[in-house]
Amino acid sequence: MKKDSLRNWAIKVFIRDINLKRSTMIYLFFSLLSITFVAEAFLFKYAVLTGGLSVVGIEIYLFLITLAISFLISGPLVDKIKHRTKYFNITLLICLLGLIISAIPQTLLYYIGLFMILLTIPQLILLWFTILVHETNILNRGRITAYLMISGFSLGFISVIFIIYEFLYPILSILEFCIFFIVVWYSREYSYIETDERLKSDKKYLNIIFEKHFFRYSSSITVLSFIFGNLLAGYGFDIDFFIFALASFTYLIAAGCCLDNIGRKTSIVLGILLLSFFLVSFGSFIESSYIFGMPRKVFLSIHYGFSILPLLLAIFTISGDFSTERGNLKFRGRINSLFLSLLFFGAVIGFVFSIWINDIYDRFPIFENFLPNFPNLLNGFILVILLVWMMGMKEFLASKEKKWADSLKNIFVFNKHGICLYNYSFEKNELIKEETDEAGFDEDLISGALTGIIAIISEITNTKRELRQIQKEEATLLFTYGKYHIVALIASIELPVLFKKLDAFSRAFENKFSKELKNFKGNVTHFEPARFLLTKYFSKKYSEFSEK
């Protein structure tokens, strides 16, 4: 019993609602890997081998500011692209050409290659983000993003070897091209093409970013980035990469699960409290070589591991949630580009401010009498203000989407001729045909009526586009289509997550019953095991359904 309870808990926490198609997951993985290979190689080459971020010259400042501006420019461009996967492949090819050009030992060519990389990397990240958000929902986005980041960044560390041993650098380009061909190959199976209908919106971009709750989240990300920049100025980036990676990946799993299971706001607040522990510890042991029995370098490595990649995870998840709200899809690239540019701007401002305030205290010791040890206490003071500021946030979208199960009414699976193959009432927890005598209609009558409605609306509108939704005051009908069947879900409210679940259920239904659907001769008992698919895609607790 305990073993089953532990298994159900693990399923609920780590893999529930994660049902991406194999081709989609592979494409997302290799496309992210192609980005991390280039990004980590350049981060190591231009930050670590040039003295780290403890000695920052004008070149690094320009590098970060250029990245921030490049993200801002790339956002509107990505939003105008319809064929996202095709454009990703083209942009990745240009980035790889920049990588090759930058390896040529000539100053002009080096900067041309670097410019090409700085121009394309933000576009690649935003394109990958839009594909990720398109394929995920509020219930699984945090974990899927975390799992992809762990796999992508861990394998991306391999690129550091090619930077340490310069004679291997040309092989990095060859390896990148191998990944590029894998991405292109899988883009034949998976593609993401936006439509004008999905991109329709009456909203204005400026109204979205200055909306109260959006502004609270974006400003919070900026403040956290400011603290990160301040931290870099005070302690540098002298870390143990193995411990940093181990801490990052461990915390990413925990953060991804928290974001999906306990909510965005609560997860970020807990992360800030954890961050405050490290900051207070550094302030308390500022002259000590050891902190809680650990060398300062180890403690700092864990601190950065709990800060950098989890902050990126929070940005991808939160900006993804905002961009799935009604009317915001049109601005998905711009929303994420704003968050990422604020990350870089905040870090630069925090770094510069830290250097400036420390210089002021060095020149004018009298300030110690009024605000003693202020530079070291600044981050902790900011975190207190940030926690108060975040109390006013709401669990946007999540508070509504997390109740998706309560909105479910009925589901019907029927073939193209209107014969009901399977149905279920979520309100009654039973098959609708059990109510046939009382209700005065049966499941085949309902399925036939729905088939007729779909055909009539298609005829009236004179379009081949499939009907996806019918909205009434107290109910919403959602439709998805297979090769031989149609699935209709009746819910009390329209939620984006229900479309994702319905599509996933329909794919699984067609895969499981492909022979029965193709050779259907009237026997619907073959489809009774579909109740187990309902368990997988429409049950909040796996233990609610039991096999009979």
Order of alpha helices (4+ residues) and beta strands (2+ residues): alpha-alpha-alpha-alpha-alpha-alpha-alpha-alpha-alpha-alpha-alpha-alpha-beta-beta-alpha-alpha-alpha-alpha-alpha-alpha-alpha-beta-beta-alpha-alpha-beta-beta-beta-alpha-alpha-alpha
